Structures are given as structure tokens and as C-alpha cells.
Amino acid sequence: VIIREKPDAILISMGGQTALNCGIELHNKGIFAKYGVRVLGTQIDAVVATEDREIFKNELAKIGEPVATSVAVTSVKDALEAAENVTGYPCMARAAFALG
């Protein structure tokens, strides 16, 4: 599409998770740079930072923004152990998220 339509810019923040994933991949492969396509709106580094919990937490720490204690788990057993030993109660459990 980029070769055929020759856009000068693209907006990856509209189109859900598919648009975000494609935009990151095209950026990482150098396609945007090769064809001179600018990313409008939310920039690639911001999308990557907000999709990765650890990067996001580190970015917030850089600007002094408080972040709730958290831990990633993959089972109910691990979640209960984390609540007991890391976060304390009350706590919140949620599934992984996606921006799109």
C-alpha cells in the first residue's frame, strides 16, 4: 500500500491493535524511513512505551509520577502469592491489555 499509494504520513493510532502492531513493525523494518512516511499523532516510541508495562513504569518514574506496586503473574496461585507477599490487600487483578 505504501509503495502504491505513496503517502507522506500515516496515523497508526486509529485502527485498533492491528494498526498499532503494523505501524511498529513497519517502523522497525525501516519501511517508513525508506519511503519517507511520517507518523502523525502518537509516535512509535510512545506506543511501544505504553504497550510494555515495564517501559511504561520506568518512563513514569523518570518524571516522578507515582506508580502502584505491581507484579505480572500467569496463574491464580501466583496471583495469590503476589497479593500476600508483594502488593498486599486490597489489590486488583486484571488481564493484560492492549491500546487498540
NUKOLDREN-425205 format. One record per residue (C-alpha): residue number from 1; residue in three letters; chain; x, y, z. Coordinates in steps of 0.25 Angstrom, whole numbers, plus 5000, padded with zeros to 4 digits. Example, Ala and Ser with C-alpha at 12.3 -4.5 7.8 and 13.67 -1.06 7.14 Angstrom:
2
<site><seq>1</seq><type>ala</type><mol>A</mol><c1>5049</c1><c2>4982</c2><c3>5031</c3></site>
<site><seq>2</seq><type>ser</type><mol>A</mol><c1>5055</c1><c2>4996</c2><c3>5029</c3></site>
This chain:
100
<site><seq>1</seq><type>val</type><mol>A</mol><c1>5000</c1><c2>5000</c2><c3>5000</c3></site>
<site><seq>2</seq><type>ile</type><mol>A</mol><c1>5011</c1><c2>5010</c2><c3>5003</c3></site>
<site><seq>3</seq><type>ile</type><mol>A</mol><c1>5018</c1><c2>5007</c2><c3>4990</c3></site>
<site><seq>4</seq><type>arg</type><mol>A</mol><c1>5006</c1><c2>5008</c2><c3>4982</c3></site>
<site><seq>5</seq><type>glu</type><mol>A</mol><c1>4999</c1><c2>5020</c2><c3>4989</c3></site>
<site><seq>6</seq><type>lys</type><mol>A</mol><c1>5011</c1><c2>5028</c2><c3>4993</c3></site>
<site><seq>7</seq><type>pro</type><mol>A</mol><c1>5006</c1><c2>5034</c2><c3>5006</c3></site>
<site><seq>8</seq><type>asp</type><mol>A</mol><c1>5015</c1><c2>5045</c2><c3>5012</c3></site>
<site><seq>9</seq><type>ala</type><mol>A</mol><c1>5009</c1><c2>5042</c2><c3>5026</c3></site>
<site><seq>10</seq><type>ile</type><mol>A</mol><c1>5001</c1><c2>5031</c2><c3>5033</c3></site>
<site><seq>11</seq><type>leu</type><mol>A</mol><c1>4993</c1><c2>5031</c2><c3>5046</c3></site>
<site><seq>12</seq><type>ile</type><mol>A</mol><c1>4994</c1><c2>5018</c2><c3>5054</c3></site>
<site><seq>13</seq><type>ser</type><mol>A</mol><c1>4986</c1><c2>5022</c2><c3>5066</c3></site>
<site><seq>14</seq><type>met</type><mol>A</mol><c1>4973</c1><c2>5020</c2><c3>5058</c3></site>
<site><seq>15</seq><type>gly</type><mol>A</mol><c1>4970</c1><c2>5005</c2><c3>5054</c3></site>
<site><seq>16</seq><type>gly</type><mol>A</mol><c1>4972</c1><c2>4998</c2><c3>5067</c3></site>
<site><seq>17</seq><type>gln</type><mol>A</mol><c1>4982</c1><c2>4988</c2><c3>5071</c3></site>
<site><seq>18</seq><type>thr</type><mol>A</mol><c1>4985</c1><c2>4983</c2><c3>5057</c3></site>
<site><seq>19</seq><type>ala</type><mol>A</mol><c1>4989</c1><c2>4997</c2><c3>5053</c3></site>
<site><seq>20</seq><type>leu</type><mol>A</mol><c1>4998</c1><c2>4999</c2><c3>5065</c3></site>
<site><seq>21</seq><type>asn</type><mol>A</mol><c1>5005</c1><c2>4986</c2><c3>5062</c3></site>
<site><seq>22</seq><type>cys</type><mol>A</mol><c1>5006</c1><c2>4988</c2><c3>5047</c3></site>
<site><seq>23</seq><type>gly</type><mol>A</mol><c1>5012</c1><c2>5002</c2><c3>5050</c3></site>
<site><seq>24</seq><type>ile</type><mol>A</mol><c1>5022</c1><c2>4997</c2><c3>5060</c3></site>
<site><seq>25</seq><type>glu</type><mol>A</mol><c1>5026</c1><c2>4986</c2><c3>5050</c3></site>
<site><seq>26</seq><type>leu</type><mol>A</mol><c1>5027</c1><c2>4995</c2><c3>5038</c3></site>
<site><seq>27</seq><type>his</type><mol>A</mol><c1>5036</c1><c2>5005</c2><c3>5047</c3></site>
<site><seq>28</seq><type>asn</type><mol>A</mol><c1>5045</c1><c2>4994</c2><c3>5052</c3></site>
<site><seq>29</seq><type>lys</type><mol>A</mol><c1>5047</c1><c2>4989</c2><c3>5037</c3></site>
<site><seq>30</seq><type>gly</type><mol>A</mol><c1>5051</c1><c2>5003</c2><c3>5033</c3></site>
<site><seq>31</seq><type>ile</type><mol>A</mol><c1>5039</c1><c2>5004</c2><c3>5023</c3></site>
<site><seq>32</seq><type>phe</type><mol>A</mol><c1>5034</c1><c2>5017</c2><c3>5028</c3></site>
<site><seq>33</seq><type>ala</type><mol>A</mol><c1>5048</c1><c2>5023</c2><c3>5027</c3></site>
<site><seq>34</seq><type>lys</type><mol>A</mol><c1>5051</c1><c2>5017</c2><c3>5013</c3></site>
<site><seq>35</seq><type>tyr</type><mol>A</mol><c1>5038</c1><c2>5023</c2><c3>5007</c3></site>
<site><seq>36</seq><type>gly</type><mol>A</mol><c1>5039</c1><c2>5036</c2><c3>5015</c3></site>
<site><seq>37</seq><type>val</type><mol>A</mol><c1>5026</c1><c2>5033</c2><c3>5022</c3></site>
<site><seq>38</seq><type>arg</type><mol>A</mol><c1>5024</c1><c2>5041</c2><c3>5035</c3></site>
<site><seq>39</seq><type>val</type><mol>A</mol><c1>5016</c1><c2>5036</c2><c3>5047</c3></site>
<site><seq>40</seq><type>leu</type><mol>A</mol><c1>5005</c1><c2>5046</c2><c3>5051</c3></site>
<site><seq>41</seq><type>gly</type><mol>A</mol><c1>4999</c1><c2>5047</c2><c3>5065</c3></site>
<site><seq>42</seq><type>thr</type><mol>A</mol><c1>5004</c1><c2>5037</c2><c3>5075</c3></site>
<site><seq>43</seq><type>gln</type><mol>A</mol><c1>5019</c1><c2>5034</c2><c3>5071</c3></site>
<site><seq>44</seq><type>ile</type><mol>A</mol><c1>5024</c1><c2>5020</c2><c3>5071</c3></site>
<site><seq>45</seq><type>asp</type><mol>A</mol><c1>5033</c1><c2>5021</c2><c3>5083</c3></site>
<site><seq>46</seq><type>ala</type><mol>A</mol><c1>5021</c1><c2>5025</c2><c3>5091</c3></site>
<site><seq>47</seq><type>val</type><mol>A</mol><c1>5013</c1><c2>5013</c2><c3>5086</c3></site>
<site><seq>48</seq><type>val</type><mol>A</mol><c1>5024</c1><c2>5004</c2><c3>5090</c3></site>
<site><seq>49</seq><type>ala</type><mol>A</mol><c1>5026</c1><c2>5010</c2><c3>5103</c3></site>
<site><seq>50</seq><type>thr</type><mol>A</mol><c1>5011</c1><c2>5009</c2><c3>5107</c3></site>
<site><seq>51</seq><type>glu</type><mol>A</mol><c1>5010</c1><c2>4995</c2><c3>5102</c3></site>
<site><seq>52</seq><type>asp</type><mol>A</mol><c1>5021</c1><c2>4990</c2><c3>5111</c3></site>
<site><seq>53</seq><type>arg</type><mol>A</mol><c1>5017</c1><c2>4991</c2><c3>5125</c3></site>
<site><seq>54</seq><type>glu</type><mol>A</mol><c1>5032</c1><c2>4991</c2><c3>5130</c3></site>
<site><seq>55</seq><type>ile</type><mol>A</mol><c1>5036</c1><c2>5002</c2><c3>5120</c3></site>
<site><seq>56</seq><type>phe</type><mol>A</mol><c1>5023</c1><c2>5010</c2><c3>5124</c3></site>
<site><seq>57</seq><type>lys</type><mol>A</mol><c1>5026</c1><c2>5009</c2><c3>5138</c3></site>
<site><seq>58</seq><type>asn</type><mol>A</mol><c1>5041</c1><c2>5013</c2><c3>5136</c3></site>
<site><seq>59</seq><type>glu</type><mol>A</mol><c1>5036</c1><c2>5025</c2><c3>5128</c3></site>
<site><seq>60</seq><type>leu</type><mol>A</mol><c1>5027</c1><c2>5030</c2><c3>5139</c3></site>
<site><seq>61</seq><type>ala</type><mol>A</mol><c1>5038</c1><c2>5028</c2><c3>5149</c3></site>
<site><seq>62</seq><type>lys</type><mol>A</mol><c1>5047</c1><c2>5037</c2><c3>5141</c3></site>
<site><seq>63</seq><type>ile</type><mol>A</mol><c1>5037</c1><c2>5049</c2><c3>5143</c3></site>
<site><seq>64</seq><type>gly</type><mol>A</mol><c1>5034</c1><c2>5046</c2><c3>5157</c3></site>
<site><seq>65</seq><type>glu</type><mol>A</mol><c1>5020</c1><c2>5040</c2><c3>5155</c3></site>
<site><seq>66</seq><type>pro</type><mol>A</mol><c1>5016</c1><c2>5030</c2><c3>5165</c3></site>
<site><seq>67</seq><type>val</type><mol>A</mol><c1>5013</c1><c2>5016</c2><c3>5161</c3></site>
<site><seq>68</seq><type>ala</type><mol>A</mol><c1>5005</c1><c2>5006</c2><c3>5168</c3></site>
<site><seq>69</seq><type>thr</type><mol>A</mol><c1>5013</c1><c2>4993</c2><c3>5172</c3></site>
<site><seq>70</seq><type>ser</type><mol>A</mol><c1>5010</c1><c2>4982</c2><c3>5162</c3></site>
<site><seq>71</seq><type>val</type><mol>A</mol><c1>5015</c1><c2>4969</c2><c3>5158</c3></site>
<site><seq>72</seq><type>ala</type><mol>A</mol><c1>5012</c1><c2>4960</c2><c3>5146</c3></site>
<site><seq>73</seq><type>val</type><mol>A</mol><c1>5007</c1><c2>4946</c2><c3>5148</c3></site>
<site><seq>74</seq><type>thr</type><mol>A</mol><c1>5002</c1><c2>4935</c2><c3>5140</c3></site>
<site><seq>75</seq><type>ser</type><mol>A</mol><c1>4993</c1><c2>4927</c2><c3>5149</c3></site>
<site><seq>76</seq><type>val</type><mol>A</mol><c1>4983</c1><c2>4928</c2><c3>5161</c3></site>
<site><seq>77</seq><type>lys</type><mol>A</mol><c1>4993</c1><c2>4922</c2><c3>5170</c3></site>
<site><seq>78</seq><type>asp</type><mol>A</mol><c1>5004</c1><c2>4933</c2><c3>5166</c3></site>
<site><seq>79</seq><type>ala</type><mol>A</mol><c1>4994</c1><c2>4944</c2><c3>5168</c3></site>
<site><seq>80</seq><type>leu</type><mol>A</mol><c1>4990</c1><c2>4940</c2><c3>5182</c3></site>
<site><seq>81</seq><type>glu</type><mol>A</mol><c1>5005</c1><c2>4939</c2><c3>5186</c3></site>
<site><seq>82</seq><type>ala</type><mol>A</mol><c1>5007</c1><c2>4952</c2><c3>5180</c3></site>
<site><seq>83</seq><type>ala</type><mol>A</mol><c1>4996</c1><c2>4958</c2><c3>5187</c3></site>
<site><seq>84</seq><type>glu</type><mol>A</mol><c1>5001</c1><c2>4952</c2><c3>5200</c3></site>
<site><seq>85</seq><type>asn</type><mol>A</mol><c1>5016</c1><c2>4956</c2><c3>5198</c3></site>
<site><seq>86</seq><type>val</type><mol>A</mol><c1>5017</c1><c2>4967</c2><c3>5189</c3></site>
<site><seq>87</seq><type>thr</type><mol>A</mol><c1>5005</c1><c2>4976</c2><c3>5187</c3></site>
<site><seq>88</seq><type>gly</type><mol>A</mol><c1>4997</c1><c2>4974</c2><c3>5200</c3></site>
<site><seq>89</seq><type>tyr</type><mol>A</mol><c1>4982</c1><c2>4975</c2><c3>5201</c3></site>
<site><seq>90</seq><type>pro</type><mol>A</mol><c1>4973</c1><c2>4981</c2><c3>5195</c3></site>
<site><seq>91</seq><type>cys</type><mol>A</mol><c1>4979</c1><c2>4978</c2><c3>5181</c3></site>
<site><seq>92</seq><type>met</type><mol>A</mol><c1>4974</c1><c2>4977</c2><c3>5167</c3></site>
<site><seq>93</seq><type>ala</type><mol>A</mol><c1>4976</c1><c2>4966</c2><c3>5157</c3></site>
<site><seq>94</seq><type>arg</type><mol>A</mol><c1>4974</c1><c2>4969</c2><c3>5142</c3></site>
<site><seq>95</seq><type>ala</type><mol>A</mol><c1>4977</c1><c2>4963</c2><c3>5129</c3></site>
<site><seq>96</seq><type>ala</type><mol>A</mol><c1>4988</c1><c2>4968</c2><c3>5120</c3></site>
<site><seq>97</seq><type>phe</type><mol>A</mol><c1>4983</c1><c2>4980</c2><c3>5112</c3></site>
<site><seq>98</seq><type>ala</type><mol>A</mol><c1>4985</c1><c2>4986</c2><c3>5098</c3></site>
<site><seq>99</seq><type>leu</type><mol>A</mol><c1>4984</c1><c2>5000</c2><c3>5094</c3></site>
<site><seq>100</seq><type>gly</type><mol>A</mol><c1>4975</c1><c2>4998</c2><c3>5081</c3></site>
